[in-house]
Amino acid sequence: MSTSLPNPLDLPDTDPFDVAREAAAQIAELTGVERHDIALTLGSGWGRAADLLGETVANVPATDVVGFGMPAVPGHVGTLRSILLPNGKHALVIGARTHYYEGHGVRRVVHSVRTAAATGAKIMVLTNGAGGIKESWTPGTPVLISDHINLTFDSPLEGATFVDLTDLYSTRLRELARTVDASLDEGVYVQFRGPQYETPAEVQMAKAVGGHIVGMSTALEAIAARQAGMEILGFSLITNLAAGIQKTPLSHAEVIEAGKNAEAAIGDLLARVVATL
Ligand code: 8IG
């Protein structure tokens, strides 16, 4: 167990890619699956998809794998699950997201993505629950992420690492998703630092700069996934309209409730999309 040991990612002289490679070796050992082809991070509302993707080969507590901490948000399962898809590919489902607002630094936020890449995954599916700026999106609507604006102004890249972010959220994968559901809308995801929700003025700012979705994850992870050479598919479940767009105050309980109500439908959607990848 690595729980009582200091997290090596917190030590300044550690190479985070070494930790990711070590974590990937542990996952291979613990799951008996040598390489994974695709990885998914399931955010709020998306958890049910794991049961629908295929046959679970192994379910490992994330705390047994180096670099992973305990989940901070109730309802986020802290496991790494290896699933055999009907097409014979192996999927790694990461149910242990570390959020930027937890304050453990960006290395911890993107460790799961780097680990996924080190297991061999070429496609990273990033999902989240988020607030919607478009009024046509009722709570429970899944939308594709077409691009992002990183309002954390932080980065997982260290030093002079110049990474191109053109087509970060792969057009090819979005088109594949639309073969499953042609009605899928898309939008620009704006990552705020959180954990407070936005003020209505901040939501208007996000809208003015071209944003459609507000959330507290994903953008930093997508940058790390691109650095690692993965192709990225992003999905947001709109659980609420953003502050000031909806007239009532936001509550975490309502967000969880909207997620629960949409869970079966979006789980089915995601499983069918993954089958095309
Ligand atoms: I669920 O309205 C969920 N996560 N920043 N704003 C931000 N994050 C969110 C929201 C929201 N809803």
py3Dmol code that shows the C-alpha trace and the ligand (Angstrom):
import py3Dmol

protein = """\
ATOM      1  CA  MET A   1       0.000   0.000   0.000  1.00  0.00           C
ATOM      2  CA  SER A   2       1.289   3.416  -0.899  1.00  0.00           C
ATOM      3  CA  THR A   3      -1.237   5.333   1.227  1.00  0.00           C
ATOM      4  CA  SER A   4       1.036   5.951   4.216  1.00  0.00           C
ATOM      5  CA  LEU A   5       4.093   6.754   2.128  1.00  0.00           C
ATOM      6  CA  PRO A   6       4.680  10.272   0.805  1.00  0.00           C
ATOM      7  CA  ASN A   7       3.414  10.640  -2.756  1.00  0.00           C
ATOM      8  CA  PRO A   8       6.556  10.701  -4.928  1.00  0.00           C
ATOM      9  CA  LEU A   9       4.847  13.229  -7.203  1.00  0.00           C
ATOM     10  CA  ASP A  10       5.077  15.722  -4.348  1.00  0.00           C
ATOM     11  CA  LEU A  11       8.867  15.454  -4.221  1.00  0.00           C
ATOM     12  CA  PRO A  12      10.509  18.057  -6.456  1.00  0.00           C
ATOM     13  CA  ASP A  13      13.261  15.798  -7.790  1.00  0.00           C
ATOM     14  CA  THR A  14      10.880  13.110  -9.020  1.00  0.00           C
ATOM     15  CA  ASP A  15      10.287  12.733 -12.746  1.00  0.00           C
ATOM     16  CA  PRO A  16       6.481  12.434 -13.047  1.00  0.00           C
ATOM     17  CA  PHE A  17       6.897  10.241 -16.152  1.00  0.00           C
ATOM     18  CA  ASP A  18       8.974   7.759 -14.124  1.00  0.00           C
ATOM     19  CA  VAL A  19       6.134   7.583 -11.574  1.00  0.00           C
ATOM     20  CA  ALA A  20       3.615   7.082 -14.399  1.00  0.00           C
ATOM     21  CA  ARG A  21       5.693   4.228 -15.862  1.00  0.00           C
ATOM     22  CA  GLU A  22       5.942   2.618 -12.422  1.00  0.00           C
ATOM     23  CA  ALA A  23       2.178   3.013 -11.918  1.00  0.00           C
ATOM     24  CA  ALA A  24       1.531   1.441 -15.336  1.00  0.00           C
ATOM     25  CA  ALA A  25       3.751  -1.534 -14.423  1.00  0.00           C
ATOM     26  CA  GLN A  26       1.781  -1.974 -11.189  1.00  0.00           C
ATOM     27  CA  ILE A  27      -1.508  -1.840 -13.127  1.00  0.00           C
ATOM     28  CA  ALA A  28      -0.241  -4.525 -15.531  1.00  0.00           C
ATOM     29  CA  GLU A  29       0.740  -6.660 -12.534  1.00  0.00           C
ATOM     30  CA  LEU A  30      -2.469  -6.097 -10.546  1.00  0.00           C
ATOM     31  CA  THR A  31      -4.884  -6.512 -13.480  1.00  0.00           C
ATOM     32  CA  GLY A  32      -2.967  -9.168 -15.413  1.00  0.00           C
ATOM     33  CA  VAL A  33      -3.488  -7.013 -18.515  1.00  0.00           C
ATOM     34  CA  GLU A  34      -0.154  -6.160 -20.103  1.00  0.00           C
ATOM     35  CA  ARG A  35      -1.318  -3.204 -22.201  1.00  0.00           C
ATOM     36  CA  HIS A  36      -4.461  -1.108 -22.434  1.00  0.00           C
ATOM     37  CA  ASP A  37      -5.683   0.392 -25.716  1.00  0.00           C
ATOM     38  CA  ILE A  38      -7.990   3.109 -24.495  1.00  0.00           C
ATOM     39  CA  ALA A  39      -8.512   4.920 -21.200  1.00  0.00           C
ATOM     40  CA  LEU A  40     -11.550   6.701 -19.785  1.00  0.00           C
ATOM     41  CA  THR A  41     -11.874   9.104 -16.904  1.00  0.00           C
ATOM     42  CA  LEU A  42     -15.452   9.005 -15.686  1.00  0.00           C
ATOM     43  CA  GLY A  43     -16.611  12.237 -14.043  1.00  0.00           C
ATOM     44  CA  SER A  44     -19.833  12.963 -12.183  1.00  0.00           C
ATOM     45  CA  GLY A  45     -22.784  11.227 -13.768  1.00  0.00           C
ATOM     46  CA  TRP A  46     -20.692   9.008 -16.071  1.00  0.00           C
ATOM     47  CA  GLY A  47     -19.903   6.156 -13.646  1.00  0.00           C
ATOM     48  CA  ARG A  48     -22.558   3.785 -14.943  1.00  0.00           C
ATOM     49  CA  ALA A  49     -20.785   3.519 -18.294  1.00  0.00           C
ATOM     50  CA  ALA A  50     -18.133   1.302 -16.712  1.00  0.00           C
ATOM     51  CA  ASP A  51     -20.707  -1.486 -16.195  1.00  0.00           C
ATOM     52  CA  LEU A  52     -21.886  -1.259 -19.790  1.00  0.00           C
ATOM     53  CA  LEU A  53     -18.548  -1.169 -21.611  1.00  0.00           C
ATOM     54  CA  GLY A  54     -17.704  -4.851 -21.430  1.00  0.00           C
ATOM     55  CA  GLU A  55     -16.412  -7.523 -19.102  1.00  0.00           C
ATOM     56  CA  THR A  56     -14.587  -6.292 -15.998  1.00  0.00           C
ATOM     57  CA  VAL A  57     -11.299  -8.156 -15.776  1.00  0.00           C
ATOM     58  CA  ALA A  58     -10.018  -6.468 -12.616  1.00  0.00           C
ATOM     59  CA  ASN A  59     -10.946  -3.625 -10.298  1.00  0.00           C
ATOM     60  CA  VAL A  60      -8.006  -2.216  -8.363  1.00  0.00           C
ATOM     61  CA  PRO A  61      -8.179   0.363  -5.553  1.00  0.00           C
ATOM     62  CA  ALA A  62      -6.342   3.411  -6.902  1.00  0.00           C
ATOM     63  CA  THR A  63      -4.549   3.739  -3.579  1.00  0.00           C
ATOM     64  CA  ASP A  64      -2.681   0.488  -4.388  1.00  0.00           C
ATOM     65  CA  VAL A  65      -1.023   2.230  -7.332  1.00  0.00           C
ATOM     66  CA  VAL A  66       1.855   4.683  -6.925  1.00  0.00           C
ATOM     67  CA  GLY A  67       1.027   8.386  -7.253  1.00  0.00           C
ATOM     68  CA  PHE A  68      -2.737   8.060  -6.761  1.00  0.00           C
ATOM     69  CA  GLY A  69      -4.425   9.606  -3.725  1.00  0.00           C
ATOM     70  CA  MET A  70      -7.867   9.158  -2.201  1.00  0.00           C
ATOM     71  CA  PRO A  71     -10.771  10.782  -4.079  1.00  0.00           C
ATOM     72  CA  ALA A  72     -11.885  14.033  -2.458  1.00  0.00           C
ATOM     73  CA  VAL A  73     -15.398  14.170  -3.878  1.00  0.00           C
ATOM     74  CA  PRO A  74     -18.035  11.762  -2.529  1.00  0.00           C
ATOM     75  CA  GLY A  75     -19.502   9.732  -5.357  1.00  0.00           C
ATOM     76  CA  HIS A  76     -16.184   9.477  -7.192  1.00  0.00           C
ATOM     77  CA  VAL A  77     -15.090   5.835  -6.996  1.00  0.00           C
ATOM     78  CA  GLY A  78     -11.391   5.482  -6.323  1.00  0.00           C
ATOM     79  CA  THR A  79     -10.710   2.450  -8.492  1.00  0.00           C
ATOM     80  CA  LEU A  80      -8.837   1.598 -11.647  1.00  0.00           C
ATOM     81  CA  ARG A  81     -10.835  -0.902 -13.624  1.00  0.00           C
ATOM     82  CA  SER A  82      -9.650  -3.006 -16.530  1.00  0.00           C
ATOM     83  CA  ILE A  83     -12.412  -3.901 -18.960  1.00  0.00           C
ATOM     84  CA  LEU A  84     -12.338  -6.237 -21.943  1.00  0.00           C
ATOM     85  CA  LEU A  85     -14.421  -4.604 -24.678  1.00  0.00           C
ATOM     86  CA  PRO A  86     -16.587  -6.667 -27.050  1.00  0.00           C
ATOM     87  CA  ASN A  87     -14.124  -5.837 -29.863  1.00  0.00           C
ATOM     88  CA  GLY A  88     -11.268  -7.454 -27.917  1.00  0.00           C
ATOM     89  CA  LYS A  89      -9.594  -4.195 -26.903  1.00  0.00           C
ATOM     90  CA  HIS A  90      -8.685  -3.415 -23.314  1.00  0.00           C
ATOM     91  CA  ALA A  91     -10.056  -0.293 -21.639  1.00  0.00           C
ATOM     92  CA  LEU A  92      -8.724   1.237 -18.445  1.00  0.00           C
ATOM     93  CA  VAL A  93     -11.408   3.091 -16.520  1.00  0.00           C
ATOM     94  CA  ILE A  94     -10.066   5.691 -14.141  1.00  0.00           C
ATOM     95  CA  GLY A  95     -12.502   6.424 -11.339  1.00  0.00           C
ATOM     96  CA  ALA A  96     -10.027   8.382  -9.293  1.00  0.00           C
ATOM     97  CA  ARG A  97      -9.819  11.922 -10.630  1.00  0.00           C
ATOM     98  CA  THR A  98      -7.742  14.422  -8.676  1.00  0.00           C
ATOM     99  CA  HIS A  99      -9.110  17.925  -9.101  1.00  0.00           C
ATOM    100  CA  TYR A 100      -6.977  21.031  -9.349  1.00  0.00           C
ATOM    101  CA  TYR A 101      -8.914  22.635  -6.496  1.00  0.00           C
ATOM    102  CA  GLU A 102      -7.670  19.951  -4.102  1.00  0.00           C
ATOM    103  CA  GLY A 103      -4.433  21.904  -4.080  1.00  0.00           C
ATOM    104  CA  HIS A 104      -2.016  18.976  -4.545  1.00  0.00           C
ATOM    105  CA  GLY A 105      -0.545  20.471  -7.688  1.00  0.00           C
ATOM    106  CA  VAL A 106      -0.881  19.754 -11.399  1.00  0.00           C
ATOM    107  CA  ARG A 107       1.366  16.685 -11.363  1.00  0.00           C
ATOM    108  CA  ARG A 108      -1.220  14.889  -9.251  1.00  0.00           C
ATOM    109  CA  VAL A 109      -4.065  16.170 -11.439  1.00  0.00           C
ATOM    110  CA  VAL A 110      -2.598  14.641 -14.594  1.00  0.00           C
ATOM    111  CA  HIS A 111      -1.001  11.523 -13.108  1.00  0.00           C
ATOM    112  CA  SER A 112      -3.890   9.284 -14.178  1.00  0.00           C
ATOM    113  CA  VAL A 113      -3.625  10.488 -17.773  1.00  0.00           C
ATOM    114  CA  ARG A 114       0.148   9.967 -17.857  1.00  0.00           C
ATOM    115  CA  THR A 115      -0.306   6.549 -16.316  1.00  0.00           C
ATOM    116  CA  ALA A 116      -2.952   5.684 -18.922  1.00  0.00           C
ATOM    117  CA  ALA A 117      -0.518   6.668 -21.674  1.00  0.00           C
ATOM    118  CA  ALA A 118       2.192   4.538 -20.043  1.00  0.00           C
ATOM    119  CA  THR A 119      -0.156   1.512 -20.077  1.00  0.00           C
ATOM    120  CA  GLY A 120      -0.231   1.877 -23.846  1.00  0.00           C
ATOM    121  CA  ALA A 121      -3.527   3.740 -24.278  1.00  0.00           C
ATOM    122  CA  LYS A 122      -3.678   5.721 -27.518  1.00  0.00           C
ATOM    123  CA  ILE A 123      -7.119   7.240 -26.922  1.00  0.00           C
ATOM    124  CA  MET A 124      -8.090   9.187 -23.797  1.00  0.00           C
ATOM    125  CA  VAL A 125     -11.789   9.715 -23.154  1.00  0.00           C
ATOM    126  CA  LEU A 126     -12.301  12.534 -20.646  1.00  0.00           C
ATOM    127  CA  THR A 127     -15.764  13.002 -19.170  1.00  0.00           C
ATOM    128  CA  ASN A 128     -17.120  15.411 -16.595  1.00  0.00           C
ATOM    129  CA  GLY A 129     -20.197  16.963 -15.094  1.00  0.00           C
ATOM    130  CA  ALA A 130     -20.405  20.672 -15.874  1.00  0.00           C
ATOM    131  CA  GLY A 131     -22.509  23.789 -16.088  1.00  0.00           C
ATOM    132  CA  GLY A 132     -24.045  24.860 -19.382  1.00  0.00           C
ATOM    133  CA  ILE A 133     -24.062  28.370 -20.819  1.00  0.00           C
ATOM    134  CA  LYS A 134     -26.364  27.553 -23.773  1.00  0.00           C
ATOM    135  CA  GLU A 135     -29.938  27.816 -22.515  1.00  0.00           C
ATOM    136  CA  SER A 136     -31.089  25.073 -24.870  1.00  0.00           C
ATOM    137  CA  TRP A 137     -29.090  22.531 -22.819  1.00  0.00           C
ATOM    138  CA  THR A 138     -31.410  21.165 -20.153  1.00  0.00           C
ATOM    139  CA  PRO A 139     -29.868  19.325 -17.189  1.00  0.00           C
ATOM    140  CA  GLY A 140     -28.977  15.795 -18.274  1.00  0.00           C
ATOM    141  CA  THR A 141     -27.782  16.774 -21.765  1.00  0.00           C
ATOM    142  CA  PRO A 142     -24.468  15.198 -22.852  1.00  0.00           C
ATOM    143  CA  VAL A 143     -22.330  17.413 -25.103  1.00  0.00           C
ATOM    144  CA  LEU A 144     -19.054  16.908 -26.919  1.00  0.00           C
ATOM    145  CA  ILE A 145     -16.132  19.137 -25.989  1.00  0.00           C
ATOM    146  CA  SER A 146     -14.835  20.844 -29.136  1.00  0.00           C
ATOM    147  CA  ASP A 147     -12.051  22.911 -27.542  1.00  0.00           C
ATOM    148  CA  HIS A 148     -11.144  24.461 -24.209  1.00  0.00           C
ATOM    149  CA  ILE A 149     -10.125  27.648 -22.462  1.00  0.00           C
ATOM    150  CA  ASN A 150      -7.827  27.020 -19.524  1.00  0.00           C
ATOM    151  CA  LEU A 151      -8.687  29.648 -16.912  1.00  0.00           C
ATOM    152  CA  THR A 152      -6.521  27.973 -14.272  1.00  0.00           C
ATOM    153  CA  PHE A 153      -3.603  29.570 -16.167  1.00  0.00           C
ATOM    154  CA  ASP A 154      -1.575  26.637 -14.837  1.00  0.00           C
ATOM    155  CA  SER A 155      -0.021  23.871 -16.951  1.00  0.00           C
ATOM    156  CA  PRO A 156       1.057  20.261 -16.571  1.00  0.00           C
ATOM    157  CA  LEU A 157       4.029  20.999 -18.833  1.00  0.00           C
ATOM    158  CA  GLU A 158       7.267  21.801 -17.105  1.00  0.00           C
ATOM    159  CA  GLY A 159      10.073  23.821 -18.637  1.00  0.00           C
ATOM    160  CA  ALA A 160      10.274  24.838 -22.288  1.00  0.00           C
ATOM    161  CA  THR A 161       7.878  22.144 -23.499  1.00  0.00           C
ATOM    162  CA  PHE A 162       5.992  23.647 -26.443  1.00  0.00           C
ATOM    163  CA  VAL A 163       3.028  21.431 -27.222  1.00  0.00           C
ATOM    164  CA  ASP A 164       0.619  22.124 -30.092  1.00  0.00           C
ATOM    165  CA  LEU A 165      -3.051  22.112 -29.049  1.00  0.00           C
ATOM    166  CA  THR A 166      -4.688  22.406 -32.473  1.00  0.00           C
ATOM    167  CA  ASP A 167      -7.542  19.870 -32.763  1.00  0.00           C
ATOM    168  CA  LEU A 168      -6.914  18.903 -29.125  1.00  0.00           C
ATOM    169  CA  TYR A 169     -10.374  17.340 -28.909  1.00  0.00           C
ATOM    170  CA  SER A 170     -10.079  15.180 -31.989  1.00  0.00           C
ATOM    171  CA  THR A 171     -12.437  16.032 -34.848  1.00  0.00           C
ATOM    172  CA  ARG A 172     -12.155  12.419 -35.974  1.00  0.00           C
ATOM    173  CA  LEU A 173     -13.367  11.087 -32.615  1.00  0.00           C
ATOM    174  CA  ARG A 174     -16.182  13.653 -32.414  1.00  0.00           C
ATOM    175  CA  GLU A 175     -17.349  12.517 -35.841  1.00  0.00           C
ATOM    176  CA  LEU A 176     -17.275   8.895 -34.684  1.00  0.00           C
ATOM    177  CA  ALA A 177     -19.353   9.862 -31.617  1.00  0.00           C
ATOM    178  CA  ARG A 178     -21.895  11.466 -33.928  1.00  0.00           C
ATOM    179  CA  THR A 179     -22.292   8.214 -35.834  1.00  0.00           C
ATOM    180  CA  VAL A 180     -23.814   6.892 -32.592  1.00  0.00           C
ATOM    181  CA  ASP A 181     -25.906   9.977 -31.805  1.00  0.00           C
ATOM    182  CA  ALA A 182     -26.180  12.501 -34.632  1.00  0.00           C
ATOM    183  CA  SER A 183     -27.921  14.979 -32.310  1.00  0.00           C
ATOM    184  CA  LEU A 184     -24.878  15.443 -30.047  1.00  0.00           C
ATOM    185  CA  ASP A 185     -24.149  19.142 -29.664  1.00  0.00           C
ATOM    186  CA  GLU A 186     -20.679  20.457 -28.846  1.00  0.00           C
ATOM    187  CA  GLY A 187     -19.100  23.386 -27.095  1.00  0.00           C
ATOM    188  CA  VAL A 188     -15.981  25.032 -25.737  1.00  0.00           C
ATOM    189  CA  TYR A 189     -15.173  23.916 -22.193  1.00  0.00           C
ATOM    190  CA  VAL A 190     -13.879  26.553 -19.798  1.00  0.00           C
ATOM    191  CA  GLN A 191     -11.908  25.187 -16.857  1.00  0.00           C
ATOM    192  CA  PHE A 192     -12.141  27.359 -13.780  1.00  0.00           C
ATOM    193  CA  ARG A 193     -10.009  26.715 -10.738  1.00  0.00           C
ATOM    194  CA  GLY A 194     -13.005  26.173  -8.396  1.00  0.00           C
ATOM    195  CA  PRO A 195     -14.103  24.818  -6.016  1.00  0.00           C
ATOM    196  CA  GLN A 196     -16.615  27.649  -5.777  1.00  0.00           C
ATOM    197  CA  TYR A 197     -19.003  27.834  -8.694  1.00  0.00           C
ATOM    198  CA  GLU A 198     -18.728  30.962 -10.850  1.00  0.00           C
ATOM    199  CA  THR A 199     -20.358  34.269 -10.186  1.00  0.00           C
ATOM    200  CA  PRO A 200     -22.899  35.236 -12.856  1.00  0.00           C
ATOM    201  CA  ALA A 201     -20.379  37.865 -14.036  1.00  0.00           C
ATOM    202  CA  GLU A 202     -17.716  35.193 -14.482  1.00  0.00           C
ATOM    203  CA  VAL A 203     -20.159  33.093 -16.483  1.00  0.00           C
ATOM    204  CA  GLN A 204     -20.811  36.125 -18.734  1.00  0.00           C
ATOM    205  CA  MET A 205     -17.059  36.513 -19.132  1.00  0.00           C
ATOM    206  CA  ALA A 206     -16.702  32.837 -20.100  1.00  0.00           C
ATOM    207  CA  LYS A 207     -19.507  33.339 -22.647  1.00  0.00           C
ATOM    208  CA  ALA A 208     -17.936  36.541 -24.003  1.00  0.00           C
ATOM    209  CA  VAL A 209     -14.600  34.820 -24.661  1.00  0.00           C
ATOM    210  CA  GLY A 210     -16.270  31.973 -26.540  1.00  0.00           C
ATOM    211  CA  GLY A 211     -17.067  29.415 -23.840  1.00  0.00           C
ATOM    212  CA  HIS A 212     -20.185  27.229 -23.682  1.00  0.00           C
ATOM    213  CA  ILE A 213     -19.456  24.872 -20.771  1.00  0.00           C
ATOM    214  CA  VAL A 214     -18.021  25.692 -17.336  1.00  0.00           C
ATOM    215  CA  GLY A 215     -16.263  23.154 -15.156  1.00  0.00           C
ATOM    216  CA  MET A 216     -13.392  22.398 -12.834  1.00  0.00           C
ATOM    217  CA  SER A 217     -11.485  19.625 -14.613  1.00  0.00           C
ATOM    218  CA  THR A 218     -10.468  18.180 -17.982  1.00  0.00           C
ATOM    219  CA  ALA A 219      -8.481  20.999 -19.650  1.00  0.00           C
ATOM    220  CA  LEU A 220      -5.258  20.307 -17.726  1.00  0.00           C
ATOM    221  CA  GLU A 221      -5.737  16.570 -18.281  1.00  0.00           C
ATOM    222  CA  ALA A 222      -6.268  17.076 -22.004  1.00  0.00           C
ATOM    223  CA  ILE A 223      -3.012  19.039 -22.271  1.00  0.00           C
ATOM    224  CA  ALA A 224      -1.113  16.214 -20.564  1.00  0.00           C
ATOM    225  CA  ALA A 225      -2.827  13.637 -22.781  1.00  0.00           C
ATOM    226  CA  ARG A 226      -1.780  15.549 -25.911  1.00  0.00           C
ATOM    227  CA  GLN A 227       1.773  15.848 -24.600  1.00  0.00           C
ATOM    228  CA  ALA A 228       1.731  12.057 -24.200  1.00  0.00           C
ATOM    229  CA  GLY A 229       0.618  11.706 -27.825  1.00  0.00           C
ATOM    230  CA  MET A 230      -2.904  10.467 -27.136  1.00  0.00           C
ATOM    231  CA  GLU A 231      -6.008  11.259 -29.165  1.00  0.00           C
ATOM    232  CA  ILE A 232      -8.679  12.871 -27.000  1.00  0.00           C
ATOM    233  CA  LEU A 233     -12.451  12.583 -26.845  1.00  0.00           C
ATOM    234  CA  GLY A 234     -14.177  14.909 -24.360  1.00  0.00           C
ATOM    235  CA  PHE A 235     -17.730  14.720 -23.061  1.00  0.00           C
ATOM    236  CA  SER A 236     -19.544  16.983 -20.601  1.00  0.00           C
ATOM    237  CA  LEU A 237     -22.780  16.071 -18.914  1.00  0.00           C
ATOM    238  CA  ILE A 238     -24.632  19.336 -18.401  1.00  0.00           C
ATOM    239  CA  THR A 239     -26.018  18.879 -14.883  1.00  0.00           C
ATOM    240  CA  ASN A 240     -27.038  22.511 -14.391  1.00  0.00           C
ATOM    241  CA  LEU A 241     -27.173  25.758 -16.261  1.00  0.00           C
ATOM    242  CA  ALA A 242     -24.294  27.996 -15.182  1.00  0.00           C
ATOM    243  CA  ALA A 243     -24.805  30.596 -12.438  1.00  0.00           C
ATOM    244  CA  GLY A 244     -27.015  33.458 -13.561  1.00  0.00           C
ATOM    245  CA  ILE A 245     -28.137  31.509 -16.665  1.00  0.00           C
ATOM    246  CA  GLN A 246     -30.305  29.422 -14.376  1.00  0.00           C
ATOM    247  CA  LYS A 247     -32.218  31.710 -12.048  1.00  0.00           C
ATOM    248  CA  THR A 248     -31.942  29.524  -8.947  1.00  0.00           C
ATOM    249  CA  PRO A 249     -28.739  29.038  -6.896  1.00  0.00           C
ATOM    250  CA  LEU A 250     -26.516  26.057  -7.755  1.00  0.00           C
ATOM    251  CA  SER A 251     -26.377  23.188  -5.304  1.00  0.00           C
ATOM    252  CA  HIS A 252     -24.055  20.182  -5.290  1.00  0.00           C
ATOM    253  CA  ALA A 253     -27.035  17.986  -4.336  1.00  0.00           C
ATOM    254  CA  GLU A 254     -28.968  19.065  -7.455  1.00  0.00           C
ATOM    255  CA  VAL A 255     -25.910  18.434  -9.589  1.00  0.00           C
ATOM    256  CA  ILE A 256     -25.617  14.882  -8.172  1.00  0.00           C
ATOM    257  CA  GLU A 257     -29.353  14.342  -8.700  1.00  0.00           C
ATOM    258  CA  ALA A 258     -29.205  15.452 -12.350  1.00  0.00           C
ATOM    259  CA  GLY A 259     -26.244  13.121 -12.828  1.00  0.00           C
ATOM    260  CA  LYS A 260     -28.148  10.175 -11.354  1.00  0.00           C
ATOM    261  CA  ASN A 261     -31.157  10.803 -13.573  1.00  0.00           C
ATOM    262  CA  ALA A 262     -29.032  10.935 -16.723  1.00  0.00           C
ATOM    263  CA  GLU A 263     -26.692   8.078 -15.750  1.00  0.00           C
ATOM    264  CA  ALA A 264     -28.371   5.221 -17.634  1.00  0.00           C
ATOM    265  CA  ALA A 265     -28.781   7.170 -20.882  1.00  0.00           C
ATOM    266  CA  ILE A 266     -25.274   8.622 -20.975  1.00  0.00           C
ATOM    267  CA  GLY A 267     -23.726   5.330 -19.834  1.00  0.00           C
ATOM    268  CA  ASP A 268     -25.364   3.645 -22.795  1.00  0.00           C
ATOM    269  CA  LEU A 269     -24.255   6.458 -25.115  1.00  0.00           C
ATOM    270  CA  LEU A 270     -20.645   6.254 -23.956  1.00  0.00           C
ATOM    271  CA  ALA A 271     -20.519   2.461 -24.203  1.00  0.00           C
ATOM    272  CA  ARG A 272     -21.807   2.648 -27.775  1.00  0.00           C
ATOM    273  CA  VAL A 273     -19.322   5.382 -28.677  1.00  0.00           C
ATOM    274  CA  VAL A 274     -16.414   3.439 -27.168  1.00  0.00           C
ATOM    275  CA  ALA A 275     -17.406   0.412 -29.271  1.00  0.00           C
ATOM    276  CA  THR A 276     -16.693   2.504 -32.399  1.00  0.00           C
ATOM    277  CA  LEU A 277     -13.236   3.685 -31.328  1.00  0.00           C
TER     278      LEU A 277
END
"""
ligand_1 = """\
12
8IG
I -21.481 19.412 -12.167
O -21.762 25.254 -13.028
C -20.747 21.231 -12.348
N -19.449 21.455 -12.255
N -17.209 25.517 -12.633
N -19.511 25.388 -12.828
C -18.309 24.789 -12.628
N -18.184 23.487 -12.422
C -19.311 22.765 -12.427
C -20.573 23.300 -12.619
C -20.677 24.696 -12.836
N -21.470 22.314 -12.562
"""
view = py3Dmol.view(width=600, height=400)
view.addModel(protein, "pdb")
view.setStyle({"model": 0}, {"cartoon": {"style": "trace"}})
view.addModel(ligand_1, "xyz")
view.setStyle({"model": 1}, {"stick": {}})
view.zoomTo()
view.show()
